[in-house]
Amino acid sequence: MNKINLPLDYSIQEIKKNLSILDVAEEFGLKLKRSGRSYFTLCPVHGEKTPSCSLVPDTDSTRDFSTALVVGLAEIK
């Protein structure tokens, strides 16, 4: 079920304003565990047993410590 309900005519900027990185992660079915101001989850890119992917809602960014991949909603074009 799609939990993110945005009108189809939203621009990319409007989507970025109305979504958090946590909304996107939960939409993809990632299980998040809070630790301080960050949330950790298993990396969706590769298989692993220990969560290495950090999501930071304050900056709407994520960092995978095992691959050094850093991505944020602001980078979506």
C-alpha positions in Angstrom: 0.0 0.0 0.0 1.3 3.4 -0.9 1.5 5.6 2.2 3.0 8.6 0.5 0.0 10.4 -0.9 1.1 13.4 -3.0 -0.7 14.9 -6.0 0.7 13.8 -9.3 1.2 17.4 -10.4 3.7 18.1 -7.6 7.1 19.5 -8.7 10.3 17.9 -7.5 10.8 20.9 -5.1 7.3 20.4 -3.6 8.0 16.7 -3.1 11.3 17.4 -1.3 9.5 19.9 1.0 6.8 17.4 1.9 8.7 14.2 2.4 11.3 13.2 4.8 14.0 10.6 4.3 12.2 8.5 6.9 9.0 8.5 4.9 10.8 7.2 1.8 12.7 4.5 3.8 9.4 3.3 5.4 7.7 3.3 2.0 10.4 0.8 0.8 9.7 -1.4 3.9 13.0 -0.6 5.7 12.8 -1.3 9.5 14.3 1.7 11.3 15.8 1.7 14.8 16.5 5.1 16.4 19.8 5.9 17.9 20.3 9.5 19.1 19.2 11.8 16.3 19.7 9.2 13.6 17.9 6.0 12.5 19.7 2.9 11.5 18.7 0.1 9.0 20.1 -2.6 6.9 21.4 -1.3 3.6 18.9 -1.9 0.8 21.8 -2.1 -1.8 23.6 -5.1 -0.5 23.0 -8.0 2.0 24.2 -7.6 5.5 23.4 -8.8 9.0 24.3 -5.6 10.9 22.7 -2.2 10.2 25.2 0.1 8.5 22.8 2.6 6.9 22.2 5.7 8.9 19.3 8.1 8.2 19.4 11.6 9.6 15.9 13.3 9.5 17.4 16.8 10.4 19.3 16.9 7.1 17.1 14.4 5.1 20.2 12.4 4.2 21.5 8.9 4.5 24.9 7.4 4.8 25.9 3.8 4.3 29.0 3.2 6.4 29.9 0.0 4.7 30.0 1.5 1.2 30.6 5.2 2.1 27.5 6.1 -0.1 25.9 9.4 1.0 22.6 10.4 -0.5 20.0 13.0 0.4 16.6 13.9 -0.9 18.1 17.2 -2.0 20.2 15.3 -4.5 17.1 14.0 -6.4 16.7 16.0 -9.6 
